[in-house]
């Protein structure tokens, strides 16, 4: 019996998810290289040579294919680093890593296609600045840590989480938001693989529910307005992203060792 051809829509969605996986791996590679940590690639997997700050994955799947090689590489990474935090992103929710002692955290890719943005109500006094130097990167880092309410990350020291050399990569775009001059939020965009990945959208607690997160998201998403943008939403932020026109594109699973 002949196999039925896949529908065009399914094929395009698969291509988009492969691009999204390569984009998030590129963002990781750029961010970690700025911290002095090298990344490695093959056609099915990205991984880092050493652990980075806890926000970064140690490995990311790039394809639904090659599960055997992906599993072998992950076992090797876990054997090299048998203790401490470990996380990896299975970009397609195709692997079962429970037998390796990892715990799954399911999630959904969201995509926004190019087109009109609609009206976004942002507070009076909001300005969004593109970061161009180490001082701006430090402001971004502070807004990111405080916006995600992760005060322990301050222990990494200035630019120990997000280092200024990322600004040399033309694919990376970094933004901070201020309200009347006061630091209010942050966002990043990484443009590669025919799409824009939106990362690190954060609003400081005292500035929430005023439209700042939405404004920062669109600023990041529209660095290449003719390309689709993708992101991995938190449960708290998903409603906002959907109001901006993002729709579900597929599943991923983050696997963690605590």
C-alpha positions as CSV (number, residue, x, y, z in Angstrom):
1,X,0.0,0.0,0.0
2,X,1.3,3.4,-0.9
3,X,1.8,5.9,1.9
4,X,-0.5,8.9,1.7
5,X,1.4,12.1,1.1
6,X,1.4,14.6,3.9
7,X,-0.8,17.6,3.6
8,X,1.0,20.8,2.5
9,X,0.0,22.5,5.8
10,X,1.6,19.7,7.9
11,X,4.8,20.0,5.8
12,X,5.0,23.7,6.3
13,X,4.4,23.3,10.0
14,X,7.2,20.7,10.3
15,X,9.6,23.1,8.5
16,X,8.6,25.9,10.8
17,X,9.3,23.8,13.9
18,X,12.7,22.7,12.6
19,X,13.5,26.4,12.0
20,X,12.3,27.2,15.5
21,X,14.5,24.5,17.0
22,X,17.5,25.8,15.1
23,X,16.7,29.3,16.1
24,X,16.5,28.6,19.9
25,X,19.7,26.6,19.5
26,X,21.4,29.6,17.8
27,X,20.2,31.9,20.6
28,X,21.7,29.5,23.2
29,X,24.9,29.2,21.3
30,X,25.3,32.9,20.9
31,X,24.4,33.6,24.5
32,X,26.7,30.9,26.0
33,X,29.6,31.8,23.7
34,X,29.5,35.3,25.1
35,X,30.0,33.7,28.5
36,X,32.9,31.6,27.3
37,X,31.0,28.3,26.8
38,X,31.2,26.6,23.4
39,X,28.3,24.8,21.7
40,X,28.3,21.9,19.3
41,X,26.0,20.9,16.5
42,X,25.1,17.9,14.4
43,X,22.1,17.7,12.1
44,X,19.9,16.4,14.9
45,X,21.1,17.9,18.1
46,X,22.8,21.0,19.6
47,X,24.6,20.7,23.0
48,X,27.0,22.8,25.1
49,X,30.4,21.7,26.2
50,X,29.9,22.8,29.8
51,X,27.0,23.9,32.1
52,X,26.0,27.5,31.9
53,X,23.7,29.5,34.1
54,X,20.5,27.7,35.0
55,X,18.3,29.5,32.4
56,X,20.2,27.8,29.5
57,X,19.6,24.2,28.3
58,X,22.4,21.8,27.9
59,X,21.0,20.3,24.7
60,X,18.2,21.0,22.2
61,X,16.9,18.6,19.6
62,X,16.9,19.9,16.0
63,X,15.0,17.2,14.2
64,X,12.5,14.4,14.8
65,X,15.0,12.1,13.2
66,X,18.0,10.4,14.8
67,X,16.5,9.6,18.1
68,X,19.1,6.9,18.8
69,X,22.0,9.4,18.3
70,X,20.2,12.0,20.4
71,X,19.7,9.6,23.3
72,X,23.3,8.4,23.2
73,X,24.6,12.0,23.2
74,X,22.3,12.9,26.2
75,X,23.5,9.9,28.1
76,X,27.1,11.0,27.5
77,X,26.3,14.5,28.8
78,X,24.6,13.2,31.9
79,X,27.5,10.8,32.5
80,X,30.0,13.7,32.3
81,X,27.9,15.9,34.7
82,X,26.2,13.4,37.0
83,X,25.1,15.9,39.6
84,X,23.6,19.4,39.6
85,X,20.9,21.1,37.5
86,X,20.5,19.8,33.9
87,X,17.8,20.6,31.3
88,X,17.3,19.9,27.7
89,X,14.6,21.0,25.2
90,X,13.0,18.3,23.1
91,X,11.7,20.6,20.4
92,X,9.3,18.1,19.0
93,X,8.2,16.2,22.1
94,X,9.5,13.0,20.5
95,X,11.7,11.5,23.2
96,X,11.0,9.8,26.5
97,X,13.8,10.6,28.9
98,X,12.2,9.5,32.1
99,X,14.5,6.5,32.3
100,X,17.5,8.9,32.5
101,X,16.1,10.4,35.7
102,X,14.8,13.6,34.0
103,X,11.3,15.1,34.7
104,X,9.2,16.4,31.8
105,X,7.7,19.9,31.6
106,X,5.4,20.0,28.5
107,X,5.0,23.3,26.6
108,X,3.6,24.7,23.3
109,X,5.3,26.6,20.5
110,X,3.4,29.7,19.5
111,X,3.8,31.4,16.1
112,X,2.7,34.8,14.8
113,X,2.6,35.2,11.1
114,X,3.6,38.6,9.5
115,X,0.8,41.1,9.2
116,X,-0.9,44.0,11.0
117,X,-0.4,44.0,14.8
118,X,-3.6,45.6,15.8
119,X,-3.7,48.2,18.6
120,X,-1.5,47.8,21.6
121,X,-2.2,50.1,24.5
122,X,1.1,51.0,26.2
123,X,1.4,53.2,29.2
124,X,2.3,56.9,28.9
125,X,5.9,57.5,29.4
126,X,7.1,54.1,28.0
127,X,10.2,54.1,25.9
128,X,11.8,51.0,24.4
129,X,15.6,51.2,23.7
130,X,17.8,48.9,21.8
131,X,20.8,47.9,23.8
132,X,24.1,48.8,22.1
133,X,26.7,48.6,24.9
134,X,27.7,46.9,28.2
135,X,25.9,49.4,30.3
136,X,22.7,48.7,28.5
137,X,23.3,45.0,28.7
138,X,23.6,45.3,32.4
139,X,20.3,47.1,32.6
140,X,18.8,44.4,30.5
141,X,20.2,41.7,32.8
142,X,18.8,43.4,35.9
143,X,15.3,43.8,34.3
144,X,15.4,40.2,33.2
145,X,16.4,38.8,36.6
146,X,14.0,41.0,38.5
147,X,11.2,40.6,35.9
148,X,11.4,36.8,36.3
149,X,11.7,37.2,40.0
150,X,14.8,35.1,40.3
151,X,17.0,37.1,42.7
152,X,19.4,34.3,43.2
153,X,20.7,34.9,39.7
154,X,22.2,38.2,40.9
155,X,24.8,36.1,42.6
156,X,26.4,35.4,39.1
157,X,27.6,39.0,39.2
158,X,27.3,41.8,36.6
159,X,27.0,40.3,33.1
160,X,27.3,36.8,34.5
161,X,23.9,35.8,32.9
162,X,23.7,37.9,29.8
163,X,27.1,39.0,28.5
164,X,27.8,42.0,26.3
165,X,29.6,40.1,23.5
166,X,26.2,38.9,22.2
167,X,25.7,42.4,20.8
168,X,28.4,41.7,18.2
169,X,26.1,39.1,16.6
170,X,23.9,40.8,14.1
171,X,21.2,38.1,14.6
172,X,20.8,39.2,18.3
173,X,18.5,42.2,19.2
174,X,18.2,43.2,22.8
175,X,15.7,45.7,24.3
176,X,14.9,47.4,27.6
177,X,11.7,49.2,28.4
178,X,11.6,52.2,30.7
179,X,8.6,54.2,32.1
180,X,9.5,57.8,32.8
181,X,13.2,56.7,32.8
182,X,12.6,53.9,35.3
183,X,13.6,50.4,34.2
184,X,10.4,48.4,33.6
185,X,11.1,45.4,31.3
186,X,13.2,43.6,28.8
187,X,13.0,41.4,25.7
188,X,15.3,39.8,23.1
189,X,14.9,38.8,19.5
190,X,17.1,36.3,17.5
191,X,16.6,36.5,13.8
192,X,17.8,33.3,12.0
193,X,16.5,30.4,10.0
194,X,13.8,32.4,8.3
195,X,12.0,33.5,11.4
196,X,12.4,35.6,14.6
197,X,12.7,33.9,18.0
198,X,11.3,36.1,20.8
199,X,13.1,35.4,24.2
200,X,13.2,36.7,27.7
201,X,10.1,39.0,27.7
202,X,10.0,40.2,31.3
203,X,8.2,43.0,33.1
204,X,9.2,44.1,36.6
205,X,6.4,43.4,39.2
206,X,5.6,47.0,39.8
207,X,5.0,47.7,36.1
208,X,2.8,44.7,35.2
209,X,-0.7,44.7,33.7
210,X,-0.1,48.0,31.9
211,X,0.8,46.7,28.4
212,X,4.5,46.8,28.7
213,X,5.1,43.1,28.1
214,X,2.9,43.3,24.9
215,X,4.8,46.4,23.6
216,X,8.2,44.7,24.3
217,X,7.0,41.5,22.6
218,X,6.0,43.3,19.4
219,X,9.2,45.3,19.4
220,X,11.1,42.0,19.4
221,X,8.8,40.2,17.0
222,X,9.0,43.0,14.4
223,X,12.8,43.3,14.1
224,X,12.1,41.5,10.8
225,X,8.5,42.3,10.0
226,X,8.3,40.1,7.0
227,X,9.2,37.0,8.9
228,X,7.0,34.9,11.3
229,X,8.0,35.0,15.0
230,X,8.0,32.1,17.4
231,X,8.2,31.8,21.2
232,X,7.7,29.4,24.1
233,X,5.2,31.0,26.4
234,X,4.9,30.7,30.1
235,X,1.4,29.8,31.4
236,X,1.1,33.3,32.8
237,X,2.1,35.0,29.5
238,X,0.2,32.8,27.0
239,X,-3.0,34.8,27.1
240,X,-1.1,38.0,26.2
241,X,0.7,36.4,23.3
242,X,-2.5,35.0,21.9
243,X,-4.1,38.5,22.0
244,X,-1.2,39.6,19.9
245,X,-2.0,37.1,17.2
246,X,0.2,34.1,18.3
247,X,-1.3,30.7,17.6
248,X,-0.3,27.2,18.6
249,X,2.2,25.6,16.3
250,X,3.3,22.4,18.0
251,X,4.5,20.8,21.3
252,X,7.9,20.7,22.9
253,X,9.0,19.2,26.2
254,X,11.7,20.6,28.5
255,X,13.3,17.8,30.5
256,X,14.9,18.7,33.9
257,X,17.2,17.2,36.5
258,X,16.9,19.2,39.7
